[in-house]
Amino acid sequence: MNTPKRRLMLSLAVVSLGLAIALPRATAQPQLYAHEGHSHAPGHPPVPDSTHVHSDDHEHGVLEIPSGQPVPSVDLTVHPDSRQGWNLEVRVTHFQFAPERVNQASSSQEGHAHLYIDGVKITRLYGNWYYLESLAPGTHEIRVGLNANGHEALTHNGQPIQDVEVVTVQP
């Protein structure tokens, strides 16, 4: 989980594993590319400019992880669903999802996540899994960033604590 992701390509028909998954034509066959510039904890590469905290995150501000506290991390994995769409798995360390305390006092160790697709906020995440039913053909950036109870984007050394995956959907 704390090792840098390597570029990988997945197809819905994985012949080398002896697995064949038939999907309706409308969902196409996605290819997944791990994005190597995500921000986790210390030791990970910096986030490229295209994935920095966007202005929509700034409406609630940012919360820098205080020195001496464990730095939360987030690791997003996109799994093609066997029927249609994708299952997003969000693994976190040094962070607890706390939907019961949303809109309350902020802590750098708990809160929720924000899910963005192509820079547009889709929803809040209060747990480790989210089902994404469909994406239009093309290449899409899926980003998950950690947020405190008061919605501030969590940062460490000025960098957002987030992960990004790129999904390419064939027509």
C-alpha positions in Angstrom: 0.0 0.0 0.0 2.9 2.4 0.7 4.9 1.4 -2.4 4.7 3.6 -5.5 2.2 2.4 -8.0 3.6 1.2 -11.3 2.0 1.8 -14.6 -0.4 -1.0 -15.3 -2.9 -1.9 -17.9 -5.9 -4.0 -17.1 -8.4 -5.3 -19.6 -11.7 -6.8 -18.8 -10.6 -10.0 -20.6 -7.6 -11.1 -18.7 -6.6 -14.2 -20.7 -3.3 -14.8 -18.8 -5.3 -15.3 -15.6 -7.9 -17.5 -17.4 -10.6 -14.9 -16.5 -13.0 -13.7 -19.1 -15.7 -11.2 -18.1 -18.5 -10.3 -20.5 -19.9 -6.8 -20.1 -22.7 -5.1 -22.0 -21.4 -3.0 -24.9 -22.4 0.2 -23.3 -19.8 -0.2 -20.6 -17.0 -0.8 -23.0 -13.6 -2.2 -21.9 -11.7 0.1 -19.6 -7.9 0.2 -19.4 -6.6 1.4 -16.1 -3.3 3.3 -15.8 -1.9 4.0 -12.4 -1.1 7.6 -12.0 2.4 7.9 -10.6 2.1 11.5 -9.2 -0.3 10.9 -6.3 0.4 12.3 -2.8 0.4 10.0 0.1 2.7 10.2 3.1 6.3 11.2 3.3 8.5 9.5 0.7 6.0 9.7 -2.1 6.6 11.9 -5.2 5.0 15.3 -5.2 1.6 15.8 -6.8 1.8 17.3 -10.3 0.2 20.7 -10.8 -2.8 19.2 -12.6 -3.9 17.4 -9.4 -3.2 20.0 -6.7 -6.1 21.0 -4.5 -8.4 22.8 -6.9 -10.4 25.9 -6.2 -13.5 24.0 -5.3 -11.5 22.5 -2.4 -10.6 25.9 -1.2 -14.1 27.0 -0.4 -13.6 25.1 2.9 -9.9 25.8 3.2 -7.1 23.4 4.1 -5.9 21.8 7.3 -2.1 21.1 7.4 -1.2 17.9 9.4 0.6 19.3 12.5 4.2 18.4 13.0 4.7 15.3 15.2 1.3 13.8 14.3 1.0 10.7 12.1 0.4 11.7 8.5 -2.7 10.1 7.0 -2.5 8.5 3.6 -5.0 7.4 1.0 -4.7 4.7 -1.7 -7.3 4.5 -4.5 -7.7 1.3 -6.5 -10.2 1.1 -9.3 -11.6 -2.4 -9.9 -13.6 -3.2 -13.0 -17.0 -4.6 -11.9 -17.8 -8.0 -13.3 -21.1 -6.7 -14.7 -20.8 -3.0 -15.4 -18.9 0.0 -14.1 -16.2 0.1 -11.5 -15.7 -0.5 -7.8 -13.6 2.2 -6.2 -11.6 1.0 -3.2 -10.3 3.7 -0.8 -7.7 2.5 1.7 -6.6 4.9 4.4 -3.9 4.9 7.1 -3.8 7.2 10.2 -7.3 8.3 9.3 -10.8 7.3 10.3 -14.0 7.9 8.4 -16.4 9.7 10.8 -19.7 10.5 9.1 -21.4 10.9 12.4 -19.1 14.0 13.0 -19.4 15.7 9.6 -19.8 19.5 10.0 -18.3 19.3 13.5 -14.9 20.3 14.9 -12.1 19.3 12.6 -9.4 16.8 13.4 -6.5 15.9 11.1 -7.0 12.2 11.8 -10.7 11.8 10.9 -13.4 13.0 8.5 -14.5 12.0 5.0 -13.1 12.0 1.5 -14.2 13.9 -1.6 -14.5 12.0 -4.9 -13.8 14.0 -8.1 -14.0 12.8 -11.7 -12.2 15.0 -14.3 -11.9 17.7 -11.6 -15.7 17.8 -10.8 -16.7 16.9 -7.3 -19.1 14.0 -7.5 -19.8 13.2 -3.8 -18.5 12.7 -0.3 -17.2 9.3 0.7 -17.9 8.0 4.2 -16.3 4.6 3.8 -13.8 2.5 1.9 -15.9 1.5 -1.2 -17.9 3.3 -3.8 -19.7 1.9 -6.9 -19.2 4.0 -10.1 -21.9 2.8 -12.6 -20.5 4.2 -15.8 -18.2 6.6 -17.5 -18.4 8.0 -21.1 -15.8 6.7 -23.6 -12.5 8.5 -23.2 -9.8 9.0 -20.5 -11.0 10.1 -17.0 -9.1 11.2 -13.9 -10.6 9.8 -10.7 -9.3 11.6 -7.6 -10.0 11.0 -3.9 -8.8 13.5 -1.3 -9.1 13.3 2.4 -11.1 16.0 4.3 -11.6 16.9 7.9 -15.0 17.0 9.6 -15.3 20.7 8.7 -14.5 19.8 5.0 -11.0 21.3 5.0 -8.7 19.4 2.6 -6.0 17.7 4.5 -2.5 18.6 3.5 1.1 17.6 4.4 4.0 19.9 3.6 1.5 22.0 1.6 0.5 19.0 -0.6 -3.1 17.6 -0.6 -3.4 14.1 0.8 -5.1 12.4 -2.2 -4.7 9.7 -4.8 -5.4 9.8 -8.5 -6.2 7.0 -11.0 -6.7 7.4 -14.7 -9.3 5.2 -16.4 -9.6 4.9 -20.2 -12.9 3.7 -21.5 -12.9 2.4 -25.0 -15.9 3.2 -27.3 
